[in-house]
């Protein structure tokens, strides 16, 4: 299983835990959506996470296309 798939699976499980107490019903959709947005749309936290990841990248010692591609893949 790729890392991206594992991360998505983990995120889905976390999201389900956030709304676990709400019954599955059409009338609860807006409420569930608002709870999830409130939990995951923290722009400061998202930006801080990206900056931390960028600063934590391994530096490239030589101008090598292969190394640059590895860094790009890690970011994306």
C-alpha positions in Angstrom: 0.0 0.0 0.0 1.4 3.4 -1.0 2.0 6.1 1.6 -0.6 8.3 0.0 -3.3 5.6 0.2 -2.4 4.9 3.8 -2.6 8.6 4.7 -6.0 8.9 3.0 -7.3 5.8 4.8 -6.1 7.3 8.1 -7.7 10.6 7.3 -11.0 8.9 6.5 -10.9 7.0 9.8 -10.1 10.3 11.7 -13.0 12.1 9.9 -15.4 9.3 10.8 -14.3 9.5 14.5 -15.1 13.3 14.4 -18.7 12.7 13.3 -19.2 9.3 15.0 -22.0 10.4 17.3 -24.2 11.9 14.6 -26.8 9.7 13.0 -26.5 9.0 9.3 -29.4 11.0 7.8 -30.0 13.5 5.1 -31.0 16.2 7.6 -27.6 15.8 9.4 -25.5 16.4 6.2 -25.1 20.2 6.9 -24.2 19.6 10.5 -21.7 16.8 9.6 -20.1 19.0 6.9 -19.8 22.0 9.3 -18.2 19.8 12.0 -15.7 18.4 9.5 -14.8 21.9 8.1 -14.4 23.2 11.6 -12.0 20.3 12.4 -10.0 20.2 9.2 -10.1 23.7 7.7 -7.6 25.3 10.0 -5.6 27.4 7.5 -2.9 28.3 10.0 -2.3 24.7 11.0 -2.3 23.6 7.3 0.3 26.3 6.4 2.4 25.5 9.4 2.4 21.8 8.5 3.5 22.5 5.0 6.3 24.9 6.1 7.5 22.3 8.6 7.5 19.6 5.9 9.4 21.9 3.5 12.0 22.8 6.1 12.4 19.2 7.0 13.3 18.1 3.5 16.7 16.6 3.0 19.0 19.0 1.2 20.4 18.1 -2.2 24.1 17.9 -2.2 24.6 18.0 -6.0 22.5 19.4 -8.9 21.3 16.0 -9.9 18.0 15.6 -11.8 17.3 12.3 -10.0 17.6 14.0 -6.6 15.5 16.9 -7.6 12.8 14.5 -8.8 12.9 12.6 -5.5 12.4 15.9 -3.6 9.5 16.9 -5.9 7.8 13.5 -5.4 8.2 13.8 -1.7 6.5 17.2 -1.7 3.7 16.1 -4.0 
